[in-house]
Amino acid sequence: MSFETAVRLTEVLLSLALIQQSLEHLRGQPAERALFLARAALCLLVILGVASPWPLVGLAMLSLLILQRFHGPYNGGSDRMGLLALWCLTLSQLMPSQAWREVVFGYLGLQLVLSYLIAGGVKIVNPDWRSGRALRDVFQFSAYPVSEHLRRWADRPRAMLAMSWAVMLFELAFPLTLLSQPVLVVGLVVAATFHLANACLFGLNRFFWTWLAVYPAILWLQDRLF
């Protein structure tokens, strides 16, 4: 995948993710609606490729106002990844040379790898994750599951244990997928399926779209390094 193609795909996918998030705020206060309508409009300009890179610059500046409005990235990890992708894209476009553009965009791909590795590391040192209890608690007590039927999975300790270790081992092994592009593609499909399952089962839809938007960066980085 060429650098230009990867950047453009990331721009479009991220813009679509931000538009989807912006629609959630259309019933908010007038000042809040104005912020997110402006963001949606700028995202449309990015998708259309109009006046590049200034719509990205506008989105980056607007992100600071949104952070101030909500006193930080109120939706946790998905907002942080979205901000990272937005600022990396913006800074990459503004860099004075191709080499620096690649460095900034490559940093985004590296952060994607670290997001899985660190998540796996945090889980595996937690005895509740190693025993399956943490995942059991997610199914049993979380307010997210869309169906009470899902809570019955908490009564299957062996399934919880197997699922916990499958998630941890995959996240810890994810950096190894960089050694081969076919393996990386398989790894990304598995990761996307994991995020999609979380979106369908627990309503964590933002993670799916935000992480998917960054996948072109890691595909390009793998091709660039290996």
N, C-alpha and C positions, 0 to 999 in steps of 0.2 A: 504494500500500500504506500503510495507516494505521500510526502509530507503535506502537500496542498490538499489532497483528498481527505486525509485523516483530520486535518484542521477543519475543513469544511463540514465533514460529517459530524464532528464534535459540536461545532457551532449550531447546526440545525437540530441535532438531537437535544442539546441542552436548551435551546430556545423552546422547543416543544414541551420539554419538562417544566420549564419556568412558566409557560403559558398555562399548563394544566394546574400548577400550583396557584397561579394568580386568580384563576376562576373561583377558587375556594374563598376568596376575600371579597367577592362582589356584593355580599350582603353585610359587609362591615360598615364601620363609620365612614362618613364622606371623605375624610382625609385619607383613610386606609384604602378606600376604593380608588381614589385618585392615584395613589402610589402604584397600585397593582395594575390599573388600567394603563398607566404610562409604561410599566414594565412589559405588559403584553404587547403594546404597540411597538416598542423597541425590538422585542423578540421577532415580531413579524418583519420588521426591516432587516434583521439579521438573516432570517430565513430567505428573504427575497434577494439578499446580497446588495441592498441599496446603501450607498454612501459609506461603505466599509472603510475604516474600522470604527467610525464614530458611533453607530448604534451600540457596539460593544462597550465603548467608553462610557456612553450614557447609562448602560445597564450597570457597569461597575460603580459609577457614582451613585446611581439610584440604590444600589445594594447597601451603601453606607447609611442612607436615610432609612431604609427598612430595618437595618440593624439597630439604629437609634430608636426607631418607633417601637420595636419589640424587645429592646434591651439585650440584644444578642441574637444568635441563630436559634430561634425558639423551637424549631423542630429537630434539634439535635444533629445527628450524623449526616442525614441527607442534606440538610441546609449547608453544613460545613463543606461537604463534597461539592455541592453546587456552587458555592462561593469560590472554592479553590479552582474549579474548572473555569468559571467565569473570569477570574482574575488572571489565570494562566493564559487563557485565550486572548484577553485584552493586552496583556503585557507582551505576549508573543507577537501580536500584530504591530506593536509599537517599537519593537526592538530595531536597532539600526542596521543589523546584518542578519543574513540567513543563519549563521552559526548560532547567534544568540537566540534567534527565534526557535531553533531546534532545541536548545538547552532548556528554555522555559517550557516548551510543550513536552519535552521528554520528562521534565520534573513532574508533570501531571500524571504521566504514565507510571512513573516510579511510585508516586503516592498511592495510586490504585493498588499496586502490588503490596505496598506496606499496609494498606487498609485491611487486606485479608490476613496478612502475616501477623500483624499486631492483634487483630481480633482473635485469631487462633491462640496466640500466646497468652492473652488475658484469660481466655476460657480454660486452657489446659492447666494453669496453675491454681485454678479454683476447684476445690474438692467437690463442690456441688455440681459443677459441669462434668467432672470425671465420673461421678456416680450416676449421672442422669437426673439428679434432683432438680437442677436449675431449669432444664427443659420441661420437666414434669410440672413445675410451678408455673411456667409460662402457660401451659395448656389449662391448668387447674384454676389459677387465680387471676390471670391477666384479663383486663377489660377488653382486649382486642378481638378475641375469637368471634367470628360472625355467626357461629352456630353453637348451641349448647352441646350438640352431638360431638363436637371436637373435644370438649373437655373430658370425654370418656377415654381419650388416649392417655390421659394422666394415670389411668388405672392399669397401664401396660408397662411395667418397669423395664422389661427387657427391650421393648421397642424404644423407650426413652433413652436407655443406655446406648443402644446401637446408633440411634439418630444423633445423640450428643457426640459420640466419638467420630462418626462420619463427618459431621460439620467441622469439628476441631482438626482432624487429620487433613481434610481438604484445604482448610484455610492455611494451615502450617506448610503444606506441600505446594501451595499455589506458586511461589517463586520459581519452582522447578519447571513450570510450564513454559518459562521463557527460553528454555534450551531448544525448543522446536516449535515452529509456527503451527503445524497440525495439532500438536499437543496443547498449545495455547488456545487454539480455537475450541478444542474439546473442553478445556478448562473453563473458558468463558461461557460456553453453552451450559455447563453444569452450574456455574455461578449464577447465570441469568435465571436458570430454572429455580434455583434456591431462592433468589429474590422474588421471583414471580409467585412461588408458593407462599412466601411470607406476605405478599400483597393480597393474595386470595384468601388465605386463612386468617391473617391477623390485621388486615387493613393497612399494612406498611407499604402503600403504593409508591410513595415518594422515593424510597430506596431503589426500587426497580428501575424507574425512569432515569434517575440521576446517575446511578452506577452504569447503566447501559450507555448513557451519553459519553462516558469516559472511555469506553472500550476501544474506540478507534485510536486513542492515544497509546494504549499499551500494544496494540497490533503494530502500529508504526514503530514504536520503540524497539520491539523485539526484532523487527526486520532491519532496523538501523544498526542494532548492536551485534546481531548474529548473522 
